[in-house]
Amino acid sequence: MDITINELGQLTPDSYILLDMRGDVEVGHGIIPGAIHMSKEEILEKYSGGLVKADEAEVAEREDSAEKKLIIYCARGRISQELAEALRDRGYDAYSLKGGYTSWLLNEMKNQQADEVCAQVEKSIRKKFRKNIWCKFTKAINQYELVKEGDCIAVCISGGKDSMLMAKLMQELQRHSDVPFELVFLVMDPGYNAVNRQKIESNAALLHIPVTIFETNIFDVTSGIEQSPCYLCARMRRGYLYSKARELGCNKIALGHHFSDVVETTVMGMFYGSQLQAMLPKLHSDNFEGMELIRPMYCIHEDDIIAWQRYNGLEFIQCACRFTERAAAHGSDGSSSKRQEVKLLLRELRRTNPDIEKSIFHSIHSVCLDTMVGYKSGGVEHTFADCYRERGEMAEMEKEDAE
């Protein structure tokens, strides 16, 4: 019976005894911290099956060993399997460390590489991308008052580049901010395939993001919907995230929408929804009282996120829904969406007007209602005729007062 390196790491140190059965020369090159070096013969003699010992101290030690797991390892985990089996026959809860010392050493090297990658990623945020990412991130936090003292924020991670960067930014903010707040890194699995699920978990480990994962059946529900499956999927995702976040004691959820999302959503609303509607940096939940949604990456351009990802050599999942998988299976990249059309249009417009997106973004911050033919506020529609009539009546009253 084997135990893996990960399973070993989840045990408390006082719940097991780790025995290294390798030779003196091998142990001289390194040993797992906390392990006891004993030969196969010494282990068999020490755990011979009875409690007959030379003194009371050894008897007490033997009884203590009987209550703990015995985990034995050799160089590659093969010889230790036989020894663990022999100890189990004697009544001990004995295991062989899968892969042995070699497996542990490779895991340590992997962890060291992960530490180096994570340190590089965090340094790139503070240094190379300070102007285009970090400063714009903190600008949104401060300008829109997204984080307050005592907040407990669920940072919602889908596994893509945007949400992963947001998680690192929120980590950095928590480390360096004078405002105390708590973070929960929340991953909802709506039905990812095994490859995408593993990719999310491995990236989270690589970037030292302690994720909390919960599962739903959203993909199963929406995969059979022909009309507006993306809209339904997004609504269901939002509801599950709010619900889980509140269950974990959070008062806010953070989503990874960025500057480019804001601009594209505005244009899409005009072109395909017949309305001038923007994406707010924060909003109160209508269905979950006391909960708020915040968008900390509101001022960060997507091109800068892509540059950060490439600079650090990171690979994240793309949109991993069933629709995308089916499109890929039929030779399409699944990008023939209205948002993709708008992306291409804006890219074309940038050739003659590099500030086109900036202009659209600023326009939603300086809407002049006096020039709008109609607008809606609080669910109530208003028209220019109402305002026009009121202004006319006001002018008449002022005229009469003057006379």
Protein Blocks (a to p, Z undefined) as FASTA:
>chain_A
ZZdfklmmmpcfklcccddfbdfklmmnoccehiacddfklmmmmmnopacdfblklmmm
mmmmmmpccddddfkommmmmmmmmmmmnopacdddehijmlmmmmmmmmmmmmmmmmmm
mmmmmmmmmmmmmmmmmmmmmmnopacghiacddddehiaklmmmmmmmmmmmmmpcbdc
ddddddddehiafklmmmmmmmmmmnopacdddddfklmmmmmpmghklmmmmmmmmmmm
mmmmmmnopabdcdfbdfklmmmmmmmmmmmnopacdddfbdcdfklghiacddfklmpc
fklmmmmmmmnopacdddfbfklmmmmmnopahlacfklmmmmmmmmmmmmmmklmmmmm
mmmmmccfklpfbdceehiacdfklmmmmmmmmmmmmmmmmZZ
